[in-house]
Amino acid sequence: MKFWRAADISKLIAIAAITFMAISTGVQPVHSANILGVFLSPSPSHLIVHMSIMKTLAERGHNVTVVTGQKSKVNHEKIHNIIIEPSEALQRKFNEELSGLGTKKKSMWKMLTRVITADTVMFTIQLDVLKNERLQEIYETNYDLVIMGYFMNNFQWIVPAKLNCPMILSWTGQPTEMINELVGVPHEVSYVPSYFMTQKNGEVPSFSSRLLNIFANAALRLFITGMDIRLEARYKELAAGDTTLRTYHQMRENVSLIFCNSHFSEGPIRPLVPGIVEIGGIQIKDKPDPLPKTLSDFLNASKPNGAKLFSLGSIMKASNVQPATVQIIYKVLSSLKQNVIWKWEDLSNTPGNASNILYQKWLPQDDILAHPNLKLFITHAGKGGMVESIYNGVPMVAMPVFAEQPANADKIVSSGYGLQVDILNLKEEPFREAITEVLNNPVYRNNVQAFSKLYRDRPLSARENVIYWVEYVLRHRGAAHMQSPLVRMNFLQSSSLDVFLTIIVALYAIWKVLKWAFKGLRKLIRLAIGKFKTVKPRKSKKSKKE
């Protein structure tokens, strides 16, 4: 009999242990796929969300290539980056368009009208990237999947059309009208608020709210329809008459799924289809990265009063805010006992030199909000920052400016996570009172920390959701079986208007037939009665004799 050597036995034990650990932790062999990311939005905050998805896939072992118009703050050593920055003229024009946002209040409908009626710089920047010669190198590689950042830029579908591969969209907010129709989410206007409206989770909307919601939903859908015409024209321009490519409408009907930076606990509750996958908080790290020494020392020295973070996001620059408003902000923040980290782009020209204020051009926002000494976030109420603050249980003072920010700010107030002030008409005392109230009243911190527990409680993390569903789409070559029939139905079909019309016509026809039949029957009865009356009775023989 041949005996096993001790070394062989050790190897077998090691292999068995590794196999057991792999099975017990659910780790399975991964086919390394070629995945392309195309993220053309000029918003740095949008790019953080999109790149967090790609970083997760790179860590998983996939071959990841990313095309962007700017350098990302989120990256990975295994990601191949193709950065095609806009020209100086376009970037300057884009900055000029943003400059008016901090000085004059614009209604949402005016902003939407401006987008639909003008060739905006946002579109031009993205179109230039798609036409750039450097981008053509991606068409020389076979990709298994394209993941695209979505922000009313459907013309970018030319990329998966040319590569002839499935596409996934990444959306930085909650499911809304702009993306729902791409995967067949039903329009439930009776209880799901439109994009720019707010509603408490579980709240039954009033009659006036439902009435307003119907008009808001109709207006937004009209905007989307008009926008779609312009986007299709851009797609055709990029296709350059290539009849071998799938058409715009064929690409529209072939979105495999959409990642949404949201979680159902945020509310309001709404119906979703399998093509919507919520990955709220994908940009938030499981464990915060160590802060740069300057920030770390500043926050660590903030005991016992704590610190505040003030940021208006990545698009809105401090130079866009009225100088008088900046001075009000500085006067209030410098007079409080808490330390303040202030996101400010021009470090050579700051609002003032208060000892309790640290100006920084760029901030690792998520890591700062996770610091135990951070007590308050003064924010523009962008989706990304709002989620990071909620996740880390930090109350807020919101200063919304445009887009979905006012709706987010309303959500912060109605949920008891903080207060809001009007940055375009900022007054010193109301601003000071809002900060003091949120800092000193524990109800705001308690509310946001209670919700943080709900937000974190989920069967799979955001990263695990990304990995599973991306690989699901890869395994099933686009996962066409997940698609809702609603995607291929027109308005008449999806609302069953054709069915209702048929029923109404049928009932009308039946009513007309019955009416005609009863009318005819009545005539017959009258005719019969008339004949009966005209027939004279015969005289009897007896009467004749008499």
C-alpha positions as CSV (number, residue, x, y, z in Angstrom):
1,M,0.0,0.0,0.0
2,K,1.2,3.5,-1.0
3,F,1.2,6.0,1.9
4,W,0.4,9.7,1.4
5,R,3.3,12.0,2.3
6,A,2.7,14.7,4.9
7,A,3.2,17.5,2.3
8,D,0.5,16.0,0.1
9,I,-1.9,15.8,3.1
10,S,-1.2,19.4,3.9
11,K,-2.0,20.5,0.4
12,L,-5.3,18.6,0.4
13,I,-6.2,20.2,3.7
14,A,-5.4,23.7,2.4
15,I,-7.4,23.1,-0.8
16,A,-10.4,21.7,1.2
17,A,-10.3,24.8,3.5
18,I,-10.2,27.2,0.6
19,T,-13.1,25.4,-1.1
20,F,-15.1,25.4,2.1
21,M,-14.5,29.1,2.6
22,A,-15.5,29.9,-1.0
23,I,-18.7,28.0,-0.7
24,S,-19.6,29.4,2.7
25,T,-19.1,33.0,1.7
26,G,-20.9,32.6,-1.6
27,V,-17.7,33.5,-3.7
28,Q,-18.0,32.0,-7.2
29,P,-15.6,32.0,-10.1
30,V,-16.0,35.2,-12.2
31,H,-15.6,35.5,-15.9
32,S,-13.7,38.7,-16.6
33,A,-15.8,40.7,-18.9
34,N,-14.8,43.8,-21.0
35,I,-17.0,46.6,-19.6
36,L,-17.1,50.1,-21.0
37,G,-18.3,53.1,-19.0
38,V,-19.3,56.3,-20.8
39,F,-20.0,59.2,-18.5
40,L,-20.3,62.5,-20.3
41,S,-22.2,64.7,-17.9
42,P,-20.1,67.8,-16.9
43,S,-21.2,67.4,-13.3
44,P,-18.4,66.1,-11.0
45,S,-20.9,64.9,-8.4
46,H,-22.7,62.7,-11.1
47,L,-19.3,61.3,-12.0
48,I,-18.6,60.2,-8.4
49,V,-21.7,58.0,-8.5
50,H,-21.0,56.5,-11.9
51,M,-17.3,55.9,-11.1
52,S,-18.2,54.2,-7.9
53,I,-20.0,51.6,-10.0
54,M,-17.0,51.1,-12.2
55,K,-14.6,50.9,-9.3
56,T,-16.7,48.1,-7.8
57,L,-16.6,46.2,-11.1
58,A,-12.8,46.7,-11.4
59,E,-12.3,45.4,-7.9
60,R,-14.4,42.4,-8.9
61,G,-11.9,41.6,-11.6
62,H,-13.5,42.8,-14.8
63,N,-11.7,44.7,-17.5
64,V,-13.0,48.2,-17.2
65,T,-12.5,51.1,-19.6
66,V,-14.1,54.5,-18.8
67,V,-14.7,57.5,-21.1
68,T,-15.2,60.8,-19.3
69,G,-15.0,64.5,-20.0
70,Q,-13.2,65.3,-16.8
71,K,-10.8,63.7,-14.3
72,S,-12.7,61.7,-11.6
73,K,-12.1,61.9,-7.8
74,V,-13.1,58.2,-7.7
75,N,-10.7,55.8,-9.5
76,H,-9.0,52.5,-9.5
77,E,-5.6,51.4,-10.7
78,K,-7.1,48.7,-13.0
79,I,-9.5,51.2,-14.7
80,H,-8.3,52.4,-18.2
81,N,-9.4,56.0,-18.4
82,I,-10.0,57.9,-21.6
83,I,-10.4,61.6,-20.6
84,I,-11.6,63.9,-23.4
85,E,-11.9,67.4,-21.8
86,P,-14.0,70.1,-23.4
87,S,-12.3,73.0,-25.2
88,E,-11.6,76.1,-23.1
89,A,-14.3,78.0,-25.0
90,L,-17.0,75.4,-24.2
91,Q,-15.9,75.2,-20.6
92,R,-16.0,79.0,-20.3
93,K,-19.5,79.1,-21.8
94,F,-20.7,76.4,-19.5
95,N,-19.4,78.3,-16.5
96,E,-21.2,81.4,-17.8
97,E,-24.5,79.5,-18.0
98,L,-24.1,78.5,-14.4
99,S,-23.0,81.9,-13.1
100,G,-26.6,83.2,-13.1
101,L,-27.9,80.4,-10.9
102,G,-26.6,81.9,-7.7
103,T,-27.9,85.4,-8.3
104,K,-31.5,85.1,-9.6
105,K,-34.2,82.5,-8.9
106,K,-35.5,80.6,-11.9
107,S,-38.6,78.4,-11.9
108,M,-38.1,74.8,-12.8
109,W,-40.4,75.1,-15.8
110,K,-38.3,78.0,-17.1
111,M,-35.2,75.9,-16.8
112,L,-36.8,73.0,-18.6
113,T,-38.0,75.3,-21.3
114,R,-34.5,76.6,-21.7
115,V,-33.1,73.1,-22.1
116,I,-35.7,72.1,-24.7
117,T,-35.6,75.3,-26.8
118,A,-31.8,76.0,-27.0
119,D,-28.7,74.1,-27.9
120,T,-27.3,74.0,-24.5
121,V,-23.6,73.8,-23.7
122,M,-24.2,70.6,-21.7
123,F,-25.3,68.8,-24.9
124,T,-22.6,70.4,-27.0
125,I,-19.8,69.2,-24.6
126,Q,-21.1,65.6,-24.7
127,L,-21.6,65.6,-28.5
128,D,-18.0,66.8,-29.0
129,V,-16.7,63.9,-26.9
130,L,-18.7,61.4,-29.0
131,K,-17.3,63.0,-32.2
132,N,-13.7,63.1,-30.9
133,E,-11.1,61.1,-32.8
134,R,-9.7,59.7,-29.5
135,L,-13.1,58.1,-28.8
136,Q,-12.9,56.0,-32.0
137,E,-10.3,53.7,-30.4
138,I,-13.1,52.1,-28.3
139,Y,-14.8,50.7,-31.4
140,E,-11.7,48.6,-32.1
141,T,-12.4,46.5,-28.9
142,N,-15.1,44.0,-28.4
143,Y,-17.1,45.0,-25.3
144,D,-19.5,42.7,-23.5
145,L,-21.4,45.6,-21.9
146,V,-21.7,49.4,-21.9
147,I,-22.7,51.3,-18.7
148,M,-23.7,54.9,-19.4
149,G,-24.4,57.9,-17.1
150,Y,-27.9,59.1,-17.9
151,F,-29.0,62.8,-17.8
152,M,-31.3,63.4,-20.8
153,N,-28.5,62.5,-23.2
154,N,-30.1,59.6,-25.2
155,F,-27.9,60.4,-28.2
156,Q,-25.1,58.6,-26.5
157,W,-26.8,55.3,-27.2
158,I,-24.9,55.5,-30.5
159,V,-22.0,53.9,-28.6
160,P,-23.7,50.5,-27.7
161,A,-25.3,50.7,-31.1
162,K,-21.9,50.7,-32.8
163,L,-20.5,48.1,-30.4
164,N,-23.6,45.9,-30.7
165,C,-23.7,45.1,-27.0
166,P,-26.2,45.5,-24.1
167,M,-26.4,48.7,-22.1
168,I,-27.1,49.6,-18.5
169,L,-27.9,53.2,-17.5
170,S,-26.7,54.9,-14.3
171,W,-29.1,57.5,-12.9
172,T,-28.0,59.6,-9.9
173,G,-31.5,60.0,-8.3
174,Q,-34.7,58.2,-7.6
175,P,-36.8,56.5,-10.3
176,T,-38.7,59.2,-12.1
177,E,-40.6,59.9,-15.3
178,M,-37.4,60.5,-17.4
179,I,-36.2,57.0,-16.8
180,N,-39.3,55.0,-15.9
181,E,-40.6,54.7,-19.5
182,L,-37.2,53.3,-20.6
183,V,-37.8,50.1,-18.7
184,G,-41.6,50.1,-18.4
185,V,-42.4,51.4,-14.9
186,P,-46.1,52.2,-14.8
187,H,-47.2,55.8,-14.3
188,E,-49.1,55.9,-11.0
189,V,-50.0,59.6,-10.7
190,S,-52.6,59.1,-8.1
191,Y,-50.1,58.5,-5.3
192,V,-46.5,58.8,-6.7
193,P,-45.4,62.4,-6.9
194,S,-43.8,63.9,-10.0
195,Y,-40.1,64.6,-10.2
196,F,-40.3,68.1,-8.7
197,M,-42.9,67.4,-6.0
198,T,-42.5,66.1,-2.5
199,Q,-44.6,63.8,-0.4
200,K,-44.0,62.1,3.0
201,N,-43.5,58.4,3.0
202,G,-46.8,56.6,3.5
203,E,-48.8,59.8,3.3
204,V,-52.1,59.6,1.4
205,P,-52.0,62.7,-0.9
206,S,-54.9,65.2,-0.7
207,F,-57.2,65.9,-3.6
208,S,-55.4,69.2,-4.4
209,S,-52.0,67.3,-4.4
210,R,-53.3,64.7,-6.8
211,L,-54.8,67.3,-9.1
212,L,-51.5,69.2,-9.1
213,N,-49.6,66.0,-9.6
214,I,-51.6,65.1,-12.7
215,F,-50.8,68.5,-14.3
216,A,-47.2,68.3,-13.3
217,N,-46.8,64.8,-14.7
218,A,-48.5,65.7,-17.9
219,A,-46.2,68.8,-18.3
220,L,-43.1,66.7,-17.6
221,R,-44.2,64.0,-20.1
222,L,-44.8,66.7,-22.7
223,F,-41.3,68.0,-22.0
224,I,-39.8,64.5,-22.3
225,T,-41.6,64.0,-25.6
226,G,-40.3,67.3,-27.0
227,M,-36.9,66.5,-25.7
228,D,-36.9,63.1,-27.3
229,I,-37.4,64.6,-30.8
230,R,-34.2,66.7,-30.3
231,L,-32.3,63.7,-28.9
232,E,-33.3,61.5,-31.8
233,A,-32.0,64.2,-34.2
234,R,-28.6,64.1,-32.4
235,Y,-28.5,60.3,-32.6
236,K,-29.1,60.4,-36.3
237,E,-26.4,63.0,-36.7
238,L,-23.9,60.7,-34.9
239,A,-25.1,57.6,-36.9
240,A,-24.2,59.5,-40.1
241,G,-26.6,57.5,-42.3
242,D,-25.2,54.1,-41.3
243,T,-28.2,51.8,-41.9
244,T,-26.6,48.8,-40.3
245,L,-27.0,50.4,-36.9
246,R,-30.1,50.0,-34.8
247,T,-32.4,53.0,-34.9
248,Y,-32.9,55.4,-32.0
249,H,-36.2,53.8,-31.1
250,Q,-34.7,50.3,-31.3
251,M,-32.0,51.4,-28.8
252,R,-34.6,53.0,-26.6
253,E,-36.4,49.7,-26.3
254,N,-33.2,47.8,-25.4
255,V,-32.1,49.2,-22.1
256,S,-31.2,46.1,-20.0
257,L,-31.6,47.8,-16.6
258,I,-31.1,51.1,-14.8
259,F,-29.1,51.6,-11.6
260,C,-30.7,54.3,-9.4
261,N,-28.9,56.0,-6.6
262,S,-31.9,55.6,-4.3
263,H,-33.4,53.3,-1.7
264,F,-37.1,52.5,-1.1
265,S,-36.8,53.7,2.5
266,E,-36.4,57.3,1.3
267,G,-39.9,57.1,-0.1
268,P,-42.4,57.7,-1.4
269,I,-43.3,54.1,-2.1
270,R,-43.8,53.4,-5.8
271,P,-44.1,50.4,-8.1
272,L,-40.9,49.2,-9.7
273,V,-40.1,46.6,-12.4
274,P,-37.0,44.3,-12.4
275,G,-35.3,46.7,-14.8
276,I,-34.9,49.2,-12.0
277,V,-32.2,48.3,-9.5
278,E,-31.7,50.6,-6.5
279,I,-28.1,51.1,-5.3
280,G,-28.5,54.1,-3.0
281,G,-25.3,55.1,-1.4
282,I,-23.0,53.4,-3.9
283,Q,-20.5,56.2,-3.5
284,I,-20.3,55.8,0.3
285,K,-17.4,53.7,1.5
286,D,-18.0,50.8,3.9
287,K,-15.1,52.2,5.9
288,P,-14.0,55.9,5.6
289,D,-10.6,56.6,4.1
290,P,-8.1,58.4,6.3
291,L,-8.5,62.1,5.9
292,P,-5.6,64.4,4.8
293,K,-3.6,65.6,7.8
294,T,-4.9,69.2,7.5
295,L,-8.5,68.1,7.6
296,S,-7.9,65.4,10.2
297,D,-6.1,67.8,12.6
298,F,-8.7,70.4,12.1
299,L,-11.6,68.0,12.9
300,N,-9.8,66.3,15.8
301,A,-9.2,69.8,17.4
302,S,-13.0,70.6,17.1
303,K,-13.9,69.1,20.5
304,P,-16.0,69.8,22.4
305,N,-18.1,72.1,20.2
306,G,-17.8,70.0,17.1
307,A,-17.5,71.2,13.4
308,K,-19.7,72.1,10.5
309,L,-19.2,71.4,6.8
310,F,-20.3,74.0,4.2
311,S,-20.5,73.0,0.6
312,L,-22.6,74.1,-2.4
313,G,-21.6,71.1,-4.4
314,S,-19.4,70.5,-7.5
315,I,-21.3,72.5,-10.1
316,M,-22.3,75.6,-8.1
317,K,-19.1,77.6,-7.5
318,A,-18.7,80.2,-4.7
319,S,-18.0,82.8,-7.4
320,N,-21.6,82.3,-8.7
321,V,-23.0,83.5,-5.4
322,Q,-23.7,87.2,-4.9
323,P,-20.8,88.9,-2.9
324,A,-23.3,90.3,-0.4
325,T,-24.6,86.8,0.3
326,V,-21.1,85.4,0.7
327,Q,-20.4,88.1,3.3
328,I,-23.5,87.2,5.2
329,I,-22.5,83.5,5.2
330,Y,-19.0,84.4,6.4
331,K,-20.2,86.7,9.1
332,V,-22.5,84.0,10.6
333,L,-20.1,81.1,10.3
334,S,-17.2,83.0,11.7
335,S,-19.2,84.2,14.7
336,L,-20.2,80.7,15.9
337,K,-18.1,78.6,18.3
338,Q,-17.9,75.5,16.0
339,N,-15.1,75.0,13.5
340,V,-16.2,75.2,9.8
341,I,-14.8,73.4,6.8
342,W,-15.8,75.6,3.8
343,K,-15.5,74.4,0.2
344,W,-14.1,77.4,-1.7
345,E,-12.4,77.3,-5.1
346,D,-10.2,80.4,-5.1
347,L,-7.9,80.0,-2.0
348,S,-6.1,83.2,-2.9
349,N,-9.3,85.2,-2.5
350,T,-11.3,83.9,0.5
351,P,-14.2,85.8,2.2
352,G,-12.2,86.3,5.4
353,N,-9.5,84.9,7.7
354,A,-11.5,83.7,10.7
355,S,-9.6,81.2,12.9
356,N,-12.5,78.8,13.0
357,I,-12.8,78.5,9.2
358,L,-10.7,76.2,7.0
359,Y,-11.1,76.7,3.3
360,Q,-10.5,73.8,0.9
361,K,-10.7,73.7,-2.9
362,W,-11.8,70.1,-2.9
363,L,-13.2,67.9,-0.1
364,P,-13.5,64.2,0.5
365,Q,-17.1,64.9,1.6
366,D,-18.1,61.3,2.5
367,D,-15.1,60.8,4.8
368,I,-15.6,64.2,6.5
369,L,-19.3,63.5,7.2
370,A,-18.3,60.2,8.8
371,H,-16.0,61.9,11.3
372,P,-17.5,61.8,14.8
373,N,-16.9,65.5,15.5
374,L,-18.9,66.6,12.4
375,K,-22.2,68.0,13.8
376,L,-23.9,69.8,10.9
377,F,-23.8,69.9,7.1
378,I,-24.8,73.1,5.3
379,T,-25.6,71.9,1.9
380,H,-27.1,72.8,-1.5
381,A,-29.3,69.7,-1.1
382,G,-27.8,67.8,-4.0
383,K,-28.8,64.1,-4.0
384,G,-25.3,62.8,-3.4
385,G,-24.5,65.0,-0.4
386,M,-27.9,64.5,1.1
387,V,-27.6,60.7,0.9
388,E,-24.0,60.9,2.4
389,S,-25.3,63.1,5.3
390,I,-28.3,60.8,6.0
391,Y,-26.1,57.7,5.9
392,N,-23.7,59.2,8.5
393,G,-26.6,60.5,10.6
394,V,-25.6,64.2,10.2
395,P,-28.5,66.8,10.3
396,M,-28.6,69.5,7.7
397,V,-29.3,73.1,6.8
398,A,-30.3,73.2,3.2
399,M,-29.6,76.0,0.7
400,P,-31.2,74.8,-2.5
401,V,-30.5,76.5,-5.8
402,F,-31.8,74.6,-8.9
403,A,-32.9,71.3,-10.4
404,E,-34.1,68.8,-7.9
405,Q,-32.5,70.6,-5.0
406,P,-35.6,72.5,-3.8
407,A,-37.5,69.2,-3.7
408,N,-34.7,67.5,-1.7
409,A,-34.6,70.5,0.7
410,D,-38.4,70.1,1.2
411,K,-37.8,66.4,2.0
412,I,-35.1,67.3,4.5
413,V,-37.5,69.7,6.3
414,S,-40.6,67.4,6.2
415,S,-38.7,64.4,7.4
416,G,-37.2,66.4,10.3
417,Y,-33.6,66.1,9.2
418,G,-33.0,69.8,9.3
419,L,-34.1,73.2,8.1
420,Q,-33.7,75.2,4.9
421,V,-33.0,78.8,4.0
422,D,-33.2,80.8,0.7
423,I,-29.6,81.5,-0.4
424,L,-30.9,83.8,-3.1
425,N,-32.5,86.1,-0.5
426,L,-30.4,85.2,2.5
427,K,-30.7,87.3,5.7
428,E,-28.3,87.1,8.5
429,E,-30.6,86.4,11.5
430,P,-32.7,83.6,9.8
431,F,-29.5,81.9,8.7
432,R,-28.0,82.1,12.1
433,E,-31.2,80.9,13.8
434,A,-31.5,77.9,11.4
435,I,-27.9,76.8,12.2
436,T,-28.4,77.3,15.9
437,E,-31.7,75.4,16.0
438,V,-30.4,72.4,14.1
439,L,-27.2,72.3,16.2
440,N,-28.9,72.6,19.6
441,N,-32.1,70.8,19.1
442,P,-31.4,67.0,19.4
443,V,-34.6,66.1,17.5
444,Y,-33.0,66.7,14.1
445,R,-30.0,64.5,14.8
446,N,-32.2,61.8,16.4
447,N,-34.5,61.8,13.3
448,V,-31.7,61.5,10.8
449,Q,-29.8,58.9,12.8
450,A,-33.0,56.8,13.1
451,F,-33.5,56.9,9.4
452,S,-29.8,56.1,8.8
453,K,-30.5,52.7,10.4
454,L,-33.4,52.1,8.0
455,Y,-31.3,53.2,5.0
456,R,-28.4,50.8,6.0
457,D,-30.7,47.8,6.6
458,R,-30.8,45.9,3.4
459,P,-30.2,42.3,2.3
460,L,-27.4,43.3,-0.1
461,S,-25.1,46.3,-0.1
462,A,-25.1,48.7,-3.0
463,R,-21.9,47.2,-4.2
464,E,-23.2,43.6,-4.0
465,N,-26.3,44.7,-6.0
466,V,-24.1,46.2,-8.7
467,I,-22.0,43.1,-9.0
468,Y,-24.9,40.7,-9.1
469,W,-27.0,42.5,-11.6
470,V,-24.1,43.5,-14.0
471,E,-23.1,39.9,-14.1
472,Y,-26.7,38.8,-14.5
473,V,-27.0,40.9,-17.6
474,L,-23.7,39.5,-18.8
475,R,-24.7,35.9,-18.2
476,H,-28.0,36.4,-20.0
477,R,-26.7,38.6,-22.8
478,G,-28.8,41.6,-22.1
479,A,-31.5,39.9,-20.0
480,A,-34.2,40.7,-22.5
481,H,-36.6,38.5,-20.5
482,M,-36.7,41.1,-17.7
483,Q,-38.1,43.8,-20.0
484,S,-41.7,45.0,-19.3
485,P,-44.1,44.9,-22.3
486,L,-44.9,48.5,-21.4
487,V,-41.7,49.6,-23.2
488,R,-43.1,48.6,-26.6
489,M,-46.6,50.0,-26.0
490,N,-47.8,53.4,-27.1
491,F,-49.8,55.8,-25.0
492,L,-53.2,54.4,-26.2
493,Q,-52.2,50.8,-25.4
494,S,-50.5,51.5,-22.1
495,S,-53.4,53.5,-20.7
496,S,-55.9,51.0,-22.3
497,L,-57.7,53.9,-24.0
498,D,-58.1,51.7,-27.1
499,V,-59.8,49.1,-25.0
500,F,-62.0,51.6,-23.2
501,L,-62.9,53.2,-26.5
502,T,-63.8,49.9,-27.9
503,I,-66.0,49.1,-24.9
504,I,-67.7,52.5,-25.2
505,V,-68.3,52.1,-28.9
506,A,-69.6,48.5,-28.3
507,L,-71.9,49.7,-25.6
508,Y,-73.1,52.6,-27.7
509,A,-73.7,50.2,-30.6
510,I,-75.6,47.8,-28.3
511,W,-77.6,50.7,-26.9
512,K,-78.5,51.9,-30.5
513,V,-79.5,48.4,-31.5
514,L,-81.6,48.0,-28.4
515,K,-83.1,51.4,-28.9
516,W,-83.9,50.6,-32.5
517,A,-85.3,47.2,-31.5
518,F,-87.5,48.7,-28.8
519,K,-88.6,51.4,-31.1
520,G,-89.5,48.8,-33.7
521,L,-91.3,46.7,-31.2
522,R,-93.2,49.6,-29.9
523,K,-94.3,50.4,-33.5
524,L,-95.4,46.8,-33.9
525,I,-97.4,46.9,-30.7
526,R,-99.0,50.2,-31.6
527,L,-99.9,48.8,-35.1
528,A,-101.3,45.7,-33.6
529,I,-103.4,47.7,-31.1
530,G,-104.6,50.0,-33.9
531,K,-105.7,47.0,-36.1
532,F,-107.5,45.5,-33.1
533,K,-109.5,48.6,-32.6
534,T,-110.5,48.9,-36.2
535,V,-112.0,45.4,-36.4
536,K,-115.8,45.7,-35.8
537,P,-117.5,42.9,-33.8
538,R,-120.0,40.7,-35.7
539,K,-123.7,40.9,-34.8
540,S,-125.3,37.7,-33.4
541,K,-128.3,35.9,-35.2
542,K,-130.5,36.7,-32.3
543,S,-129.9,40.4,-32.7
544,K,-130.7,40.1,-36.4
545,K,-134.1,38.5,-35.7
546,E,-135.0,41.2,-33.3
